Each structure stands twice: as structure tokens, then as C-alpha cells.
């Protein structure tokens, strides 16, 4: 993303202090005045942004990608956490989460997104079990697939993107509603590591 949008100002919250130097050594990751790494828990980072006085500029995009197949940090998936994320998101911004789709946890995550943001969309890839959950800020639209194609075409042309962004967008299968019986995850009730082992009929 930074390669194609060098003007972006990016904050990265990473809880493991060993990850940034490894990324620098093996993946060419570099920080500068527009890309900063904050070595702390993502929720603590968001809470600090909310407490900042005067208020700091809100984010146009928040990306949540702290999950793996072995253990999922439940406190980064609850209604209360997403309310905090909503507090640092611009009205016309978007929050995107990379999650797994083949279990009941996905259903609960989707339901929780809708509970907090009012609207959300899930985008499934053709081959991966990962799915992108996306929700707009209070003034942001949810794009139709036709609008998404047009946006992808325009961005690819404007930013000289090497891969076919339109083709990638075409392979996504959107889902607009969570399962009716899915639970809302809360700080008091979020059995995420149990839910991820329960089969789902979503896909």
C-alpha cells in the first residue's frame, strides 16, 4: 500500500517488539516521518488516541489484522473495542478486518460489526478461507460491485498499479448480512477461541 500511496501517513501498532526489526531485515520494511511503529497492544494504542487532547486527526482507514489459526486475541474483536475504533475513524472512513470465514467466529464477528457500525460487508476470495470484513464510518457508503469495479479501474490507472486490481475485485464474492442467530461479541462474553473451532454454514 505504501509503495503505491507514498503520501499516506500510517501508524502501525505491533505488540511484539521483535517483529519490526525482523520485517526490516528480511522484508525491506522501513519507518520514516509518515510511517511509524508503536510497540504496544492495538487496543491500548486506540485508547491513547481517544484520550489525546487536543484530539488527533481521525483515520481514513483502520486495518485490523492480528489473528492467526492458533490463538485469537478476543479483546480486539468485541463490541466495546469496535466502538473505540469507531471513535478514531473519520466519518467517511472505513474499517477493514482480515478474518477467517469457515467457522462460527466469523458469523459472530460479522454480527458485531453490524451492531457497531450499522452496516458491514463481507468479501470472500475464491480460494482462501480468509475474508475481509468492511464497515464504513457514519457518512461512508457501502459500494456496489459495479462501483467497486469502477473504483478499482480508476485507482489502478491513477497509481500505475502493476497487478490487475480490477481482476482481484471481480473475484470477491460479497455478503451483506450476517447469520441471524450469530452472537454479538462483548468484553464480558467473547468465546472466540471456542467459536473458531465450530463449523459454520457461511461458505
N, C-alpha and C positions, 0 to 999 in steps of 0.2 A: 504494500500500500504506500509506504513512504517513498519507494522508488518512483511511482507514478504521480504522487502528490507531495512533492518536496516542501511545499509551503505549509503543510499541516503541522499543527502543534499537538504533540502526542505525550500523554502521561501513561506509563506502564507501571502497574502495581504487581510486584512479584515477591512472594513470601520467602522463597529460598534464596539466600544470598549467593549461593554457588552458581545459580543459573545464568545471571548476566555475564560473568567472565567466561563461562563456557560458550555462551552464544557469541561473544566477541571473538573468541579464539577459533571456533570451528564453523561459525555461520556468517561471519562478517558483520555482526551486529555492532553498531556504533551509536553512542549518545552524542547529543550536541545541545545547543541552546533551545531547540524546538522538539527534541525527543529526550525525555527524562525518565529515569527508572527510579521508582520508590520501593525500597526493600521493606515491605510490610504487607500484612493481610489486606486483601482488597476491600473488605468491609470497613476496616479501620481507616483506610485511605479515603473512602467515600464519606465516612462520618466526619473526618477532619475537614473535607471540602465544605460540608454543610455548616460547620461551626465557624468557618473563616469569616472574619469581619475586617474590612468590608467584604461583601460577597464576591467570590471569584467568578470569572466568566463561566457560563454553563457549557456543557459539552454538546457538540452536534451529533456525536456518536459515542455510545458506550458499548464495548465488546466484552462479553463475559465468556471466558474460555479457561476454566480452572478445573475441568473434570476429566477423569480417566476411568478406565474399566475396573480398577482395583478399589478405589475409595473416592467418594464424592463429598466435598465439604458442604454439609447441609445448610450452614448459615449463609451461603451465597446463593440460595435458591428460594428463600422464604418470601412471603408477602411483605414482611417488615423490611427485608433487605431491598426488595424491588421498589418499595416506597421511597427508600433512601436514594436509590439510583434515579428514580423519577425526579427527586429533588435537585439533582445536579445536571439533569438533561434539559437542553433547550426546548422550548415549546414546539419548534419544528424539527427537532432532532429524532433520533431513532436509537433504540437499544437492541442489540443482537446477541443471542446466546448460541453457542455451539454445544449441542446436547446429543444424547443417544435416543433413538426412536423406537427401539424394539422392546420396550418394557413399560410397566405401569408408571414408572417415574416420569417418563415423557408426558403421559396424559396429565399427571399432576402439575408438572412444570407449565404446560400449556394453559391449564385451567388457572394457575396462579398468575401468569402473565395477563390473561384476560381480566382477572379480578382486579389487578392493579392499574392496568393501562386502558381498560375498556375495550380495546381491540388488539388483536395479535394475528400473526400469520405464521404458519409452519411451512418451511420449504424443504422438501425431500429430494435427495440426489437419486440417480438411477441405481447406483451400485453400493454406495456407502450406507452403513446403518446410522451415520450421523445425520442430524437435521439442524437447520438454522431456525430458531425462533426469533421473530422480529416484531417489535411493537413501536408505534410512533409516539412522539410527545403529544401534548394536548392539542396542538394545531397542525400536526403532521398527517398526511394522507397514507392510506394503505394502497399501494399501486396495484392496478390490474396487471395481468401478464402482458397485455398489449403495451401498456405504459412502461412496464419493466423492460420490454424488448427495445422500445424507442430510447429509453434512458441508457441502456447498455450500448446501443449503437452509437449514440452521441458521445458518451464518455470514452469509448474505445477510439473513436476518431479524434477527439479533442486531446486525449492524453497519449496517443500513439501506443496503445497497449499491445504487446506482442502477441498474446494469445487471443482467441476468439471469444470475447466476453458475451456476445450475443448467443453463441452456441452453448456456453455454460448456463446462461439464464434459461434457455429453451429446455434444458434437461431437468430443470427444477419442477417438481410437482407440488403445487400449493395446497394447503389445507387450512380452512378458515375457522373451524370450530373445534374445540376440544371435546373429548368424550363426556357425555352428560353426567356420568357417575364418578368422574375424576375428583379427587380431593384437592383442596387448597392447602399448600404447604405454609406452615407458620413457624415462628420461633419455638412455640410450645409443642408443635406436632408436625414433625418432618422426618418420617422414617425412610429417608431417601435410599439408604443402602439396602434396605429390605425391598423397597419398591422396584429397584433396578433389576432384581432377580425374579420379578414376577412378569410372566408373559403378557403381552398386550396384543389386541387385535387391530392396532392402529395401521400397521403396514400389511 
